[in-house]
Amino acid sequence: LDQLLLAYTETYRNCNNDAHCRRPVSLEASIYAKERHKMTTTKAFSTLITSPSMKWAAGGWTFFIIENLILSENRTYLIDNLGDDGYHYLYGALSTTAMATVGYAYVRKVRDTAPLLWVVGGPVPKGAMVSSFALLSLGLGMASQSFPKFQIPVVLASSPQNEIEPESTPSAIGPSSAADVATIPTASRAWKVRCPFDFTDSRAQTGMDEIGKGAADIHGLDRITRHPGLWAFGLMGVGNALLVPSIPQRVWLSMPLMVAWIGGAHTDSRHRRGMGGQLRPE
């Protein structure tokens, strides 16, 4: 393009004020400017999406989504080979690693990094403020009705015992002999791994009542989505993203919305197929 413009400039440099001669130069210059702008924009976008800060912004969340999809989709195979405890240990370890990566990325690699839409600490555009207020209000309103339950990620729980044959069951008034004492089962306790945030509601997830028979009495946000906690989290993330000038930071803050969209859809898909839950036909 540079050579093309130079050739036309050289050809018509002696036209002086002749409009007829200057027209090709103006036309080619306009084409050159548009093509150059297009190439510059494409290059800038390519540089942005391949930049280290952008990779960190999306990488941790992407890893979190993918490992959840793979492990939950193959839960039956993994439980058969690793056992229920082994499956949950693996699930918990990978999820913890993913979220640690997400936190490290925000603190060390993403926050306030270039490119910036405006100066850090400068005034936020009014349009962004209005949109952010609407999304945050919606997200906080949903969260107030469906805030997830916090729980300790590792808990010491009792393990179910195998059923005992009727003839070997000790008398209700106590063992009658030393042999009966030996047959009394002892409580077994083991460490269990679980998610620190309980976003699930069995009735909303399955559409069944508490005993699994008949339709549940669905009310509130559950009439709109089976995953109100996830969507509230995602909307609040996007609302906060509009208030920051850093594009990588905006991407990081917007990724929870992808978790709600992809994760929620995959959970419903698994439950319709009877994997890890049940979902009544809609």
C-alpha positions in Angstrom: 0.0 0.0 0.0 2.9 2.4 0.8 4.4 1.7 -2.6 1.0 2.1 -4.4 0.5 5.5 -2.8 4.0 6.6 -3.6 3.6 5.6 -7.3 0.4 7.6 -7.6 1.9 10.6 -5.9 4.9 10.5 -8.3 2.6 10.1 -11.3 0.5 13.1 -10.5 2.9 15.3 -8.7 3.0 17.8 -11.6 -0.7 18.2 -11.9 -0.6 21.3 -9.6 -4.2 22.4 -9.1 -5.8 20.3 -11.8 -8.8 18.6 -10.1 -9.0 15.9 -12.7 -5.4 14.9 -12.1 -5.7 15.1 -8.3 -8.8 12.9 -8.1 -6.9 9.5 -8.5 -4.4 10.6 -5.8 -7.3 11.5 -3.4 -9.2 8.3 -4.2 -6.2 6.0 -3.7 -5.2 7.9 -0.6 -8.7 7.3 0.8 -8.5 3.6 0.0 -5.0 3.5 1.5 -6.2 5.2 4.7 -9.1 2.8 5.1 -7.0 -0.3 4.5 -4.3 0.9 6.8 -6.9 1.6 9.5 -8.4 -1.9 9.0 -4.9 -3.5 9.2 -4.1 -1.5 12.3 -7.3 -2.4 14.1 -6.9 -6.1 13.2 -3.3 -6.1 14.5 -4.3 -4.3 17.7 -7.1 -6.8 18.4 -4.8 -9.7 17.7 -2.2 -8.3 20.0 -4.8 -7.8 22.7 -6.2 -11.3 22.7 -2.7 -12.8 22.7 -1.3 -10.5 25.4 -0.2 -12.2 28.7 -2.7 -10.1 30.7 -5.7 -11.2 28.5 -4.5 -14.9 28.7 -4.4 -14.6 32.5 -7.8 -12.9 32.6 -9.6 -15.7 30.7 -7.3 -18.6 31.4 -8.1 -19.4 35.0 -11.9 -19.1 34.5 -11.6 -21.2 31.3 -9.7 -23.9 33.2 -12.4 -23.9 35.9 -15.2 -24.3 33.4 -13.5 -27.0 31.4 -12.5 -29.1 34.4 -16.0 -28.9 35.8 -17.5 -30.0 32.4 -15.1 -32.9 31.9 -15.3 -34.3 35.5 -19.0 -33.9 35.8 -19.7 -35.4 32.4 -17.5 -38.4 33.2 -18.6 -38.8 36.8 -19.9 -42.3 36.5 -16.7 -43.6 34.9 -14.5 -41.8 37.4 -16.6 -43.0 40.4 -16.4 -46.6 39.1 -12.6 -46.4 38.9 -11.7 -44.0 41.7 -14.6 -44.5 44.1 -16.9 -41.8 45.3 -14.4 -40.3 47.7 -11.6 -40.4 45.1 -13.9 -38.6 42.6 -14.7 -35.8 45.0 -11.0 -35.4 46.1 -10.0 -35.1 42.4 -12.9 -32.6 41.8 -12.1 -30.6 44.8 -8.3 -30.5 44.1 -8.8 -29.3 40.5 -11.5 -26.8 41.4 -9.3 -25.4 44.1 -6.3 -25.1 41.7 -8.5 -23.4 39.2 -9.8 -20.8 41.6 -6.3 -20.2 43.0 -5.2 -19.4 39.5 -8.2 -17.1 39.0 -7.3 -15.2 42.2 -3.6 -15.0 41.4 -4.4 -13.7 37.9 -6.5 -10.9 39.2 -4.1 -9.7 41.9 -0.9 -10.1 40.0 -1.6 -10.0 36.3 -4.9 -8.4 35.4 -5.9 -5.5 37.7 -5.4 -2.1 36.1 -3.4 -3.5 33.2 -3.4 -1.9 29.7 -5.1 -1.3 27.3 -7.2 1.2 29.2 -10.5 2.8 28.0 -9.8 5.8 30.3 -7.3 6.8 32.9 -7.2 4.7 36.0 -8.9 6.6 38.8 -10.6 9.0 36.2 -14.3 9.7 35.9 -16.4 6.8 34.7 -18.5 7.5 31.5 -22.2 8.2 32.4 -23.4 5.4 30.1 -21.2 2.9 31.8 -22.4 4.1 35.2 -26.1 3.8 34.3 -25.6 0.3 32.8 -23.6 -0.8 35.8 -26.2 0.4 38.2 -28.9 -1.5 36.4 -26.9 -4.8 36.3 -25.7 -4.5 39.9 -29.3 -3.8 41.1 -30.6 -6.8 39.2 -27.7 -9.0 40.4 -28.0 -7.9 44.1 -31.8 -8.3 44.0 -31.4 -11.9 42.8 -28.7 -12.6 45.3 -30.8 -11.4 48.1 -33.3 -14.1 47.3 -30.9 -16.9 46.4 -27.7 -16.3 48.2 -25.7 -19.5 48.3 -25.1 -21.3 51.5 -21.5 -21.2 52.8 -20.1 -24.5 54.0 -16.7 -25.9 55.1 -15.0 -27.4 52.1 -13.7 -30.4 54.1 -15.9 -32.1 56.7 -15.6 -35.3 58.8 -18.8 -37.2 58.0 -20.2 -40.6 58.9 -20.0 -43.3 56.3 -23.0 -45.5 55.6 -22.8 -49.1 57.0 -23.6 -52.2 55.1 -26.9 -53.8 56.1 -26.8 -56.6 58.6 -28.6 -59.9 58.2 -31.7 -60.2 60.4 -30.4 -63.3 62.2 -27.1 -61.6 63.1 -28.8 -58.5 64.4 -28.3 -58.1 68.2 -31.3 -58.1 70.4 -33.0 -54.8 71.0 -32.3 -55.1 74.8 -28.6 -55.6 74.2 -26.1 -58.4 73.1 -26.7 -61.7 74.7 -23.2 -63.0 74.3 -19.6 -62.1 73.5 -20.2 -63.1 69.9 -23.1 -60.7 69.6 -20.8 -57.9 70.9 -18.4 -58.5 68.1 -21.1 -58.2 65.4 -22.2 -54.7 66.6 -21.2 -52.3 63.8 -19.0 -49.4 64.8 -19.5 -45.9 63.3 -17.1 -45.2 60.5 -16.1 -41.6 59.8 -14.2 -40.2 56.8 -13.2 -36.9 55.4 -15.5 -35.6 52.7 -14.7 -32.8 50.2 -17.4 -30.5 49.0 -17.8 -27.1 47.3 -17.4 -24.1 49.7 -20.5 -22.5 48.1 -23.7 -24.5 47.9 -25.5 -23.1 44.9 -27.9 -26.0 44.6 -31.5 -26.3 45.6 -32.7 -29.9 45.1 -36.3 -28.9 44.3 -35.3 -26.2 41.8 -32.6 -28.4 40.3 -34.9 -31.4 39.8 -38.4 -30.0 39.7 -39.4 -32.8 42.2 -40.5 -32.6 45.7 -38.3 -33.5 48.7 -39.0 -37.2 48.4 -38.6 -37.3 44.6 -42.2 -37.8 43.8 -44.5 -35.3 42.2 -43.9 -31.7 41.2 -42.2 -29.4 43.6 -43.7 -26.1 44.6 -41.4 -23.8 42.6 -41.6 -20.2 43.5 -39.6 -16.9 43.3 -36.6 -16.9 41.0 -36.8 -20.6 40.6 -39.6 -20.0 38.2 -37.1 -18.2 35.9 -33.9 -20.2 36.3 -32.7 -23.3 38.1 -29.5 -21.5 38.9 -30.3 -18.1 40.4 -27.2 -17.9 42.5 -24.9 -18.4 39.5 -26.7 -15.8 37.4 -26.7 -13.3 40.2 -23.0 -13.8 40.6 -22.5 -13.3 36.8 -24.6 -10.2 36.6 -22.8 -8.5 39.5 -19.5 -9.4 37.7 -20.5 -7.6 34.5 -21.9 -4.7 36.5 -18.5 -4.2 38.1 -16.7 -4.7 34.8 -18.3 -1.6 33.3 -16.8 0.5 36.1 -13.2 -0.3 35.4 -11.0 1.1 32.5 -8.8 -2.0 32.0 -10.0 -4.3 29.2 -8.3 -7.5 30.7 -9.9 -6.7 34.0 -13.3 -6.3 32.4 -12.9 -9.7 30.8 -11.9 -11.3 34.2 -15.0 -9.7 35.9 -17.3 -10.9 33.1 -16.2 -14.5 33.1 -18.6 -15.6 35.9 -21.4 -14.9 33.5 -19.9 -17.6 31.2 -19.7 -19.9 34.2 -23.5 -19.4 34.8 -24.4 -19.8 31.2 -22.2 -22.9 30.3 -22.2 -24.5 33.8 -25.9 -24.1 34.3 -26.8 -25.5 30.9 -24.5 -28.5 31.3 -25.9 -29.3 34.8 -29.4 -29.3 33.3 -28.2 -31.5 30.5 -26.7 -34.1 32.9 -29.7 -34.2 35.1 -32.0 -34.8 32.1 -29.8 -37.8 31.3 -29.9 -39.0 34.9 -26.2 -38.2 35.6 -25.8 -36.9 39.2 -29.4 -35.9 39.5 -32.9 -36.1 38.0 -34.8 -33.5 36.1 -38.5 -34.0 35.2 -39.4 -33.4 31.6 -40.4 -29.9 30.8 
